[in-house]
Amino acid sequence: MSTITISKIQLEHHSFKVNGFIFLPEAKVYKNNLIAIFTHGYTSSKTDVFNWSNRLAEQGIASIIFDLPGHYLGSFEEVFKTDDFVYYAHELFSQAYQSLCDFLKSALLKQNQHFIIPSICILGGHSLGALLALKAFDLKNLPKEKHFFAVGLGINQEAKTHLFETAFYQKTLDIRRQLVSPTIAPNIIFKWILEEKKNLKIHDENIVLITGDDDIVVGANGSEELKNLLKKNNNVVSLVKPTKMPHHQPELAATHIASYTKNHILLNINLNGSTKDDS
């Protein structure tokens, strides 16, 4: 079994300071042309996506996971203005990419290995983190070829109220709203999330939606509706629907992310040197 090295890192961007982990695979399995970047969902922390990076590291893929700003389970740093989160949170994927490349360059030098700028990047997240990953598609410093994993993300065009705003979830939210900065409280951020999902600009990308059949937050056809919406912008969209993967257990997506990466992304790299799917 290969040895995985985990290193602490702090990302700084705009008014944000967030914590993260970098996963470095053992040298003998390290893939030098592919990296991954993941973040978590609302009121949670990077621990939710820890297993995602751990499984990819076993396949030789270096990655970084990071906490979202204003999420106290990650750190006690505040988001002082709602607009700061709305306009700049997704740009942390750019900062994470650069920080990971800088780290790899230094780490590989110590191992007498040559650093090659990755030509392919996996971006992903859970729920809110998935939305931010999709919003990061056109950040200038990211590799041209990208693959997106959006876990626990869907849309219901007919819904007027987010499930989290219903009476069913109010008791839970009374606790969980205290885990984020007041500027990104549920009554503020959910309306923005709904509009952002309806108006995603991402186009011409490879996107994998992963949603459990038992994910009551996404709903029965939420991922199907999102898939249809994304396909209108010439995206290649796949949908994976495990029988058991409730919204509060995004770590269960690790198996599906690792499997898709192995059977599609890595396989195509080995066969063609590229992963673009023209189907």
C-alpha positions as CSV (number, residue, x, y, z in Angstrom):
1,M,0.0,0.0,0.0
2,S,1.3,3.4,-1.0
3,T,2.1,6.1,1.6
4,I,0.2,9.3,1.5
5,T,1.6,12.5,3.0
6,I,-0.9,15.1,4.4
7,S,0.2,18.6,4.9
8,K,-1.6,21.6,6.5
9,I,-2.0,24.8,4.5
10,Q,-3.7,28.2,4.8
11,L,-5.2,29.9,1.8
12,E,-5.6,33.7,1.7
13,H,-7.7,35.5,-0.9
14,H,-9.6,38.8,-0.8
15,S,-10.6,39.1,2.9
16,F,-10.6,35.3,3.5
17,K,-8.2,33.1,5.4
18,V,-9.2,29.5,5.3
19,N,-7.5,26.2,6.3
20,G,-6.8,23.3,4.1
21,F,-5.0,20.0,3.6
22,I,-2.7,18.9,0.7
23,F,-2.6,15.2,-0.1
24,L,0.7,14.0,-1.7
25,P,0.8,10.5,-3.1
26,E,3.9,8.3,-2.9
27,A,6.5,9.1,-5.6
28,K,6.2,5.8,-7.3
29,V,2.5,6.2,-8.1
30,Y,2.3,10.0,-8.5
31,K,0.6,11.3,-11.6
32,N,2.3,14.5,-12.6
33,N,-0.3,15.8,-15.1
34,L,-3.5,15.7,-13.0
35,I,-4.5,17.3,-9.7
36,A,-7.8,17.7,-7.7
37,I,-9.4,20.5,-5.6
38,F,-12.4,19.9,-3.3
39,T,-14.5,21.8,-0.8
40,H,-17.5,21.1,1.4
41,G,-21.1,22.1,1.8
42,Y,-23.0,24.7,3.9
43,T,-22.3,24.8,7.7
44,S,-19.8,21.9,7.3
45,S,-16.0,21.6,6.9
46,K,-13.3,20.0,4.8
47,T,-13.6,16.8,6.8
48,D,-16.6,16.0,4.7
49,V,-14.4,15.7,1.6
50,F,-11.4,14.2,3.3
51,N,-12.1,10.7,1.9
52,W,-12.4,12.0,-1.6
53,S,-8.8,13.2,-1.7
54,N,-7.6,10.1,0.2
55,R,-9.0,7.8,-2.4
56,L,-7.6,9.8,-5.3
57,A,-4.2,9.9,-3.6
58,E,-4.2,6.1,-3.6
59,Q,-4.5,6.4,-7.4
60,G,-1.5,8.8,-7.5
61,I,-3.4,12.1,-7.7
62,A,-2.3,15.0,-5.6
63,S,-5.1,17.2,-4.3
64,I,-6.1,20.0,-1.9
65,I,-9.2,20.4,0.2
66,F,-10.2,23.6,1.9
67,D,-12.7,25.1,4.3
68,L,-15.2,27.7,3.0
69,P,-15.0,31.2,4.5
70,G,-17.3,32.0,7.5
71,H,-17.8,28.3,8.3
72,Y,-16.9,27.9,12.0
73,L,-16.3,24.1,11.9
74,G,-13.3,25.0,9.7
75,S,-12.1,28.1,11.4
76,F,-13.4,31.1,13.4
77,E,-12.6,33.6,10.6
78,E,-15.6,35.8,9.7
79,V,-17.2,36.8,6.5
80,F,-17.9,40.5,7.1
81,K,-20.0,41.2,4.0
82,T,-22.3,38.9,2.2
83,D,-21.1,40.3,-1.1
84,D,-17.6,39.1,-0.2
85,F,-18.8,35.5,-0.2
86,V,-21.1,35.9,-3.2
87,Y,-18.5,37.5,-5.5
88,Y,-15.2,35.9,-4.3
89,A,-15.7,32.6,-2.5
90,H,-15.4,30.5,-5.7
91,E,-12.1,32.2,-6.5
92,L,-10.6,30.2,-3.7
93,F,-10.3,27.4,-6.2
94,S,-7.8,29.5,-8.1
95,Q,-5.8,30.2,-4.9
96,A,-6.0,26.5,-4.0
97,Y,-4.7,25.5,-7.4
98,Q,-1.7,27.9,-7.2
99,S,-0.9,26.9,-3.6
100,L,-1.0,23.2,-4.6
101,C,1.3,23.8,-7.6
102,D,3.8,25.7,-5.4
103,F,3.7,23.0,-2.8
104,L,4.2,20.2,-5.3
105,K,7.1,22.1,-6.9
106,S,8.9,22.3,-3.6
107,A,8.1,18.8,-2.4
108,L,9.1,17.1,-5.7
109,L,12.4,19.0,-5.7
110,K,13.2,17.5,-2.3
111,Q,12.5,14.1,-3.9
112,N,14.7,14.9,-6.9
113,Q,11.7,14.9,-9.1
114,H,10.8,17.4,-11.8
115,F,7.6,19.4,-11.4
116,I,5.4,19.5,-14.4
117,I,2.5,22.1,-14.5
118,P,-0.7,19.9,-14.4
119,S,-2.5,19.9,-17.7
120,I,-5.8,18.5,-16.2
121,C,-7.6,19.5,-13.1
122,I,-10.5,18.0,-11.2
123,L,-12.7,20.4,-9.3
124,G,-15.5,19.4,-7.0
125,G,-17.5,19.9,-3.9
126,H,-20.6,19.0,-1.9
127,S,-23.8,21.0,-2.2
128,L,-22.8,24.7,-1.8
129,G,-19.2,23.6,-2.5
130,A,-20.3,21.9,-5.7
131,L,-22.0,25.1,-6.8
132,L,-18.8,27.1,-6.1
133,A,-16.7,24.6,-8.1
134,L,-19.0,25.0,-11.1
135,K,-18.8,28.8,-10.8
136,A,-15.0,28.5,-10.9
137,F,-14.9,27.0,-14.4
138,D,-13.5,30.2,-16.1
139,L,-10.8,31.2,-13.6
140,K,-7.9,32.2,-15.7
141,N,-5.0,30.2,-14.0
142,L,-6.7,26.8,-14.1
143,P,-5.8,24.2,-16.7
144,K,-7.8,24.3,-19.9
145,E,-9.0,20.7,-19.4
146,K,-11.1,20.3,-16.3
147,H,-13.5,17.7,-14.9
148,F,-16.1,18.6,-12.3
149,F,-17.7,16.4,-9.5
150,A,-20.9,18.0,-8.1
151,V,-22.1,16.0,-5.2
152,G,-25.5,16.5,-3.6
153,L,-26.5,19.3,-6.0
154,G,-29.8,19.7,-7.9
155,I,-32.4,22.1,-8.8
156,N,-36.2,22.2,-8.9
157,Q,-37.4,24.9,-11.2
158,E,-40.9,24.8,-9.8
159,A,-39.9,25.1,-6.1
160,K,-40.6,28.5,-4.5
161,T,-39.1,27.5,-1.2
162,H,-35.8,25.8,-0.4
163,L,-36.2,22.6,1.6
164,F,-34.0,24.1,4.3
165,E,-36.5,26.9,4.7
166,T,-39.5,24.6,5.4
167,A,-40.8,23.9,8.9
168,F,-39.3,20.4,8.6
169,Y,-35.8,21.8,8.7
170,Q,-36.2,24.8,11.0
171,K,-35.2,23.0,14.2
172,T,-32.0,21.8,12.6
173,L,-31.3,25.2,11.2
174,D,-31.7,26.9,14.5
175,I,-28.5,25.1,15.5
176,R,-26.7,25.0,12.2
177,R,-27.2,28.8,11.5
178,Q,-24.9,29.4,14.5
179,L,-22.1,27.5,12.7
180,V,-21.6,30.3,10.0
181,S,-21.1,34.0,9.9
182,P,-24.3,36.0,10.3
183,T,-23.7,37.5,6.8
184,I,-24.2,34.1,5.2
185,A,-27.1,32.9,7.4
186,P,-29.7,30.6,5.8
187,N,-32.2,33.4,5.2
188,I,-29.6,35.3,3.3
189,I,-27.6,32.7,1.4
190,F,-30.3,30.2,0.3
191,K,-32.0,32.8,-2.0
192,W,-28.6,33.4,-3.6
193,I,-27.9,29.7,-4.0
194,L,-31.2,29.1,-5.8
195,E,-30.6,31.9,-8.2
196,E,-27.0,30.9,-8.9
197,K,-28.1,27.3,-9.7
198,K,-30.7,28.6,-12.2
199,N,-28.2,30.9,-13.9
200,L,-25.0,28.8,-14.0
201,K,-22.7,30.1,-16.8
202,I,-20.5,27.0,-17.1
203,H,-20.2,25.7,-20.6
204,D,-18.2,23.2,-22.7
205,E,-17.0,21.2,-19.6
206,N,-17.1,17.6,-18.3
207,I,-19.4,17.4,-15.3
208,V,-20.4,14.4,-13.1
209,L,-23.4,14.8,-10.8
210,I,-23.5,12.4,-7.9
211,T,-26.6,12.3,-5.8
212,G,-28.1,9.6,-3.6
213,D,-31.6,8.3,-4.2
214,D,-32.2,9.1,-0.6
215,D,-31.0,12.7,-0.7
216,I,-34.2,14.5,0.3
217,V,-32.4,17.9,0.1
218,V,-31.8,17.5,-3.7
219,G,-35.2,15.8,-4.1
220,A,-36.5,13.1,-6.5
221,N,-35.6,14.7,-9.8
222,G,-33.4,17.6,-8.7
223,S,-30.2,16.2,-10.3
224,E,-32.0,15.2,-13.5
225,E,-33.3,18.8,-13.9
226,L,-29.8,20.2,-13.2
227,K,-28.3,17.8,-15.7
228,N,-30.8,19.0,-18.4
229,L,-30.1,22.6,-17.6
230,L,-26.3,22.1,-17.8
231,K,-26.5,20.2,-21.1
232,K,-28.1,23.2,-22.7
233,N,-24.7,25.0,-22.5
234,N,-22.9,22.2,-24.4
235,N,-21.5,20.5,-21.2
236,V,-21.0,16.7,-21.2
237,V,-22.9,15.7,-18.1
238,S,-23.1,12.3,-16.4
239,L,-25.4,11.4,-13.5
240,V,-24.5,8.8,-10.9
241,K,-27.2,7.9,-8.4
242,P,-26.2,5.6,-5.5
243,T,-29.0,4.0,-3.7
244,K,-27.8,5.2,-0.3
245,M,-26.0,8.5,0.0
246,P,-28.1,10.9,2.1
247,H,-27.2,14.6,1.9
248,H,-25.5,14.7,5.3
249,Q,-23.0,11.9,4.3
250,P,-21.1,13.3,1.3
251,E,-18.0,11.2,2.3
252,L,-19.8,8.3,0.8
253,A,-19.2,9.8,-2.7
254,A,-15.5,8.9,-2.4
255,T,-16.0,5.5,-3.9
256,H,-17.9,6.9,-6.9
257,I,-15.4,9.7,-7.5
258,A,-12.5,7.3,-7.3
259,S,-14.3,4.8,-9.7
260,Y,-15.2,7.4,-12.3
261,T,-11.7,8.9,-12.1
262,K,-10.1,5.6,-12.7
263,N,-12.4,4.3,-15.4
264,H,-12.8,7.5,-17.4
265,I,-10.3,10.2,-16.7
266,L,-7.2,8.1,-15.9
267,L,-8.1,5.5,-18.5
268,N,-8.4,8.1,-21.2
269,I,-5.1,9.7,-20.2
270,N,-3.4,6.4,-20.5
271,L,-5.0,5.7,-23.9
272,N,-4.9,9.0,-25.6
273,G,-3.0,11.5,-23.5
274,S,-6.2,13.5,-23.2
275,T,-9.5,13.1,-21.5
276,K,-11.9,15.1,-23.6
277,D,-15.1,13.2,-24.2
278,D,-16.5,13.9,-27.6
279,S,-19.5,11.7,-27.2
